[in-house]
Amino acid sequence: MKTNEIKKGMKIQTNQLGMLVNGEMLDNKKGNIRMISTKGTEAGFFDSMGSVYAYQIILVEVDGEWIRVEHTDKQLKLKQTVDVLYAG
């Protein structure tokens, strides 16, 4: 499943906190940035809602099973750009 196919209310797992944490999709948008609610307490942070890069959405629950998210070339290119910016 591509990130653009993930709909509001679907359960997701993201890695923006340095490890996989559970969350829920809060929008039906398409593109590089999506709005989510995340269970930050699973990683020692606070539960919160906010924006994440689409490439940070790793798994989505479909019919009770977790499946890996497919990222577009544009999303993967953005990941490379962000990685370079934060590496320096």
GROMACS elastic network, one bead per residue, 0.5 to 0.9 nm:
[ bonds ]
;  ai    aj funct       b0    kb
    1     4     6  0.82541   500
    1     5     6  0.64361   500
    1     6     6  0.75725   500
    1    60     6  0.80486   500
    1    67     6  0.75598   500
    1    68     6  0.71879   500
    1    69     6  0.52792   500
    1    70     6  0.57293   500
    1    71     6  0.86866   500
    2     5     6  0.54134   500
    2     6     6  0.70911   500
    2    68     6  0.89092   500
    2    69     6  0.55824   500
    2    71     6  0.59876   500
    2    72     6  0.75057   500
    3     6     6  0.53831   500
    3     7     6  0.87992   500
    3    30     6  0.75739   500
    3    31     6  0.81358   500
    3    32     6  0.88317   500
    3    34     6  0.89055   500
    3    54     6  0.64198   500
    3    55     6  0.80403   500
    3    57     6  0.73923   500
    3    60     6  0.89460   500
    3    69     6  0.63621   500
    3    70     6  0.66965   500
    3    71     6  0.64862   500
    3    72     6  0.82399   500
    4     7     6  0.79075   500
    4    28     6  0.79483   500
    4    29     6  0.70861   500
    4    31     6  0.67596   500
    4    54     6  0.86033   500
    4    71     6  0.89754   500
    5    28     6  0.83166   500
    5    30     6  0.80434   500
    6     9     6  0.87851   500
    6    10     6  0.67604   500
    6    12     6  0.88086   500
    6    25     6  0.74169   500
    6    27     6  0.87368   500
    6    28     6  0.71723   500
    6    29     6  0.87727   500
    6    30     6  0.88603   500
    6    60     6  0.76424   500
    7    10     6  0.58986   500
    7    25     6  0.65697   500
    7    26     6  0.78592   500
    7    27     6  0.65861   500
    7    28     6  0.50218   500
    7    29     6  0.80685   500
    8    11     6  0.88536   500
    8    24     6  0.75689   500
    8    28     6  0.53686   500
    8    29     6  0.87778   500
    8    36     6  0.88096   500
    9    24     6  0.58021   500
    9    25     6  0.52880   500
    9    26     6  0.61725   500
    9    27     6  0.79559   500
   10    23     6  0.85629   500
   10    24     6  0.56694   500
   10    25     6  0.55161   500
   10    26     6  0.82747   500
   10    60     6  0.71695   500
   10    61     6  0.68005   500
   10    62     6  0.79759   500
   11    22     6  0.72505   500
   11    23     6  0.58613   500
   11    25     6  0.65174   500
   11    59     6  0.85649   500
   11    60     6  0.59019   500
   11    61     6  0.54516   500
   11    62     6  0.82735   500
   12    21     6  0.83216   500
   12    22     6  0.58621   500
   12    23     6  0.51625   500
   12    24     6  0.55421   500
   12    25     6  0.68007   500
   12    36     6  0.88087   500
   12    38     6  0.88322   500
   12    57     6  0.69190   500
   12    58     6  0.75177   500
   12    59     6  0.55729   500
   12    61     6  0.61852   500
   12    66     6  0.83696   500
   13    20     6  0.58528   500
   13    21     6  0.53036   500
   13    23     6  0.58434   500
   13    24     6  0.81159   500
   13    38     6  0.84739   500
   13    56     6  0.86161   500
   13    57     6  0.61256   500
   13    58     6  0.58063   500
   13    59     6  0.50016   500
   13    60     6  0.63683   500
   13    61     6  0.85145   500
   13    66     6  0.88935   500
   14    17     6  0.78691   500
   14    18     6  0.89698   500
   14    19     6  0.76704   500
   14    20     6  0.52749   500
   14    21     6  0.55681   500
   14    22     6  0.66389   500
   14    23     6  0.72568   500
   14    38     6  0.81337   500
   14    52     6  0.86241   500
   14    55     6  0.87781   500
   14    56     6  0.53931   500
   14    58     6  0.53618   500
   14    59     6  0.69737   500
   15    18     6  0.54482   500
   15    21     6  0.65216   500
   15    56     6  0.54101   500
   15    57     6  0.67766   500
   15    58     6  0.69631   500
   16    19     6  0.71631   500
   16    20     6  0.78313   500
   16    21     6  0.84605   500
   16    52     6  0.71357   500
   16    53     6  0.82712   500
   16    56     6  0.57843   500
   16    57     6  0.82374   500
   17    20     6  0.74276   500
   17    21     6  0.76290   500
   17    40     6  0.75508   500
   17    43     6  0.71714   500
   17    45     6  0.85612   500
   18    21     6  0.88991   500
   18    43     6  0.82887   500
   19    43     6  0.71566   500
   20    42     6  0.87170   500
   20    43     6  0.83109   500
   20    58     6  0.80308   500
   20    59     6  0.89635   500
   21    38     6  0.70202   500
   21    39     6  0.61687   500
   21    40     6  0.67783   500
   21    41     6  0.86368   500
   21    42     6  0.62034   500
   21    43     6  0.70129   500
   22    37     6  0.86704   500
   22    38     6  0.60704   500
   22    39     6  0.55569   500
   22    40     6  0.81002   500
   22    42     6  0.78552   500
   23    36     6  0.66848   500
   23    37     6  0.53099   500
   23    39     6  0.56784   500
   23    40     6  0.86610   500
   24    35     6  0.89060   500
   24    36     6  0.56279   500
   24    37     6  0.51842   500
   24    38     6  0.65593   500
   24    39     6  0.88072   500
   25    28     6  0.79929   500
   25    34     6  0.77819   500
   25    35     6  0.64431   500
   25    37     6  0.65276   500
   25    38     6  0.88104   500
   26    34     6  0.79164   500
   26    35     6  0.53619   500
   26    37     6  0.66370   500
   26    49     6  0.85005   500
   26    50     6  0.89806   500
   27    30     6  0.89044   500
   27    34     6  0.68706   500
   27    35     6  0.58006   500
   27    36     6  0.73680   500
   28    34     6  0.83167   500
   28    35     6  0.87985   500
   29    33     6  0.83613   500
   29    34     6  0.67386   500
   29    35     6  0.84194   500
   30    33     6  0.77735   500
   30    34     6  0.75240   500
   30    54     6  0.89740   500
   31    34     6  0.73995   500
   31    53     6  0.89156   500
   31    54     6  0.72323   500
   31    74     6  0.89872   500
   31    75     6  0.80799   500
   32    52     6  0.84154   500
   32    53     6  0.56303   500
   32    54     6  0.50011   500
   32    55     6  0.74790   500
   32    74     6  0.79629   500
   32    75     6  0.59662   500
   32    78     6  0.80232   500
   33    51     6  0.63069   500
   33    52     6  0.56421   500
   33    54     6  0.53084   500
   33    55     6  0.86219   500
   34    50     6  0.82033   500
   34    51     6  0.54183   500
   34    52     6  0.55592   500
   34    53     6  0.63632   500
   34    54     6  0.60196   500
   35    49     6  0.72217   500
   35    50     6  0.53994   500
   35    52     6  0.64318   500
   35    53     6  0.89169   500
   36    48     6  0.84275   500
   36    49     6  0.55144   500
   36    50     6  0.56047   500
   36    51     6  0.61780   500
   36    52     6  0.71628   500
   37    47     6  0.75161   500
   37    48     6  0.57388   500
   37    50     6  0.65280   500
   37    51     6  0.87106   500
   38    41     6  0.86223   500
   38    46     6  0.86503   500
   38    47     6  0.56864   500
   38    48     6  0.55170   500
   38    49     6  0.59613   500
   38    50     6  0.81154   500
   39    42     6  0.59099   500
   39    43     6  0.79796   500
   39    45     6  0.82691   500
   39    46     6  0.71918   500
   39    48     6  0.68404   500
   39    49     6  0.88539   500
   40    43     6  0.54452   500
   40    44     6  0.64413   500
   40    48     6  0.67495   500
   41    46     6  0.50970   500
   41    47     6  0.56244   500
   42    45     6  0.72575   500
   42    46     6  0.85707   500
   42    47     6  0.84592   500
   43    46     6  0.84519   500
   45    48     6  0.89623   500
   52    55     6  0.82323   500
   52    56     6  0.65871   500
   52    57     6  0.79342   500
   53    56     6  0.54633   500
   53    57     6  0.75119   500
   53    75     6  0.81010   500
   53    78     6  0.86949   500
   53    79     6  0.82849   500
   54    57     6  0.55770   500
   54    58     6  0.87278   500
   54    71     6  0.76387   500
   54    75     6  0.67374   500
   55    58     6  0.71566   500
   55    69     6  0.86253   500
   55    70     6  0.86424   500
   55    71     6  0.61502   500
   55    72     6  0.84778   500
   55    75     6  0.58330   500
   55    76     6  0.66560   500
   55    78     6  0.82959   500
   55    79     6  0.67652   500
   56    79     6  0.87229   500
   57    60     6  0.78147   500
   57    68     6  0.89218   500
   57    69     6  0.69133   500
   57    71     6  0.88294   500
   58    67     6  0.84947   500
   58    68     6  0.59296   500
   58    69     6  0.53685   500
   58    70     6  0.81907   500
   58    71     6  0.89433   500
   59    66     6  0.60392   500
   59    67     6  0.54378   500
   59    69     6  0.53685   500
   60    65     6  0.80964   500
   60    66     6  0.54773   500
   60    67     6  0.55351   500
   60    68     6  0.66024   500
   60    69     6  0.65973   500
   61    64     6  0.59010   500
   61    65     6  0.52748   500
   61    67     6  0.62808   500
   61    68     6  0.89904   500
   62    65     6  0.53344   500
   62    66     6  0.63060   500
   62    67     6  0.70345   500
   63    66     6  0.84210   500
   71    74     6  0.80747   500
   71    75     6  0.59982   500
   71    76     6  0.65071   500
   72    75     6  0.51473   500
   72    76     6  0.62965   500
   72    77     6  0.85937   500
   73    76     6  0.50936   500
   73    77     6  0.60684   500
   73    78     6  0.85953   500
   74    77     6  0.51008   500
   74    78     6  0.62615   500
   74    79     6  0.87266   500
   75    78     6  0.50846   500
   75    79     6  0.63207   500
   75    80     6  0.88480   500
   76    80     6  0.64098   500
   76    81     6  0.87594   500
   77    80     6  0.51176   500
   77    81     6  0.63424   500
   77    82     6  0.87338   500
   78    81     6  0.50147   500
   78    82     6  0.61443   500
   78    83     6  0.84833   500
   79    82     6  0.51516   500
   79    83     6  0.60011   500
   79    84     6  0.85947   500
   80    83     6  0.50845   500
   80    84     6  0.62488   500
   80    85     6  0.87214   500
   81    84     6  0.52450   500
   81    85     6  0.63387   500
   81    86     6  0.88547   500
   82    85     6  0.50559   500
   82    86     6  0.62684   500
   82    87     6  0.84893   500
   83    86     6  0.53335   500
   83    87     6  0.59536   500
   83    88     6  0.89645   500
   84    87     6  0.51005   500
   84    88     6  0.67733   500
   85    88     6  0.60730   500
